[in-house]
Amino acid sequence: MIQTFCLLLVTELNNKVERIEAIRVLMTLLPEAHRDTAFFVLKFLKRVSSFVKNKMHSKNLAVVFAPSLFDKA
């Protein structure tokens, strides 16, 4: 239930700065191991999207990875 609330909170914010700050706060609430894993995955995805010849830009990566990362099961 708390995950749903947090995701709704972040997605309902229209201001980009507020969204980023809300995500930062939510990240601090994660257990250390989960937070470290999230940072590693996000850093890796940022690196993947930075390659010029790569067609997997950040939005494409989000479409592919989000269902796995935010599974409701």
Secondary structure, DSSP 8 states (H G I E B T S, - for coil): -HHHHHHHHHHH--SHHHHHHHHHHHHHHS-HHHHHHHHHHHHHHHHHHH-TT----HHHHHHHHHHHHT---
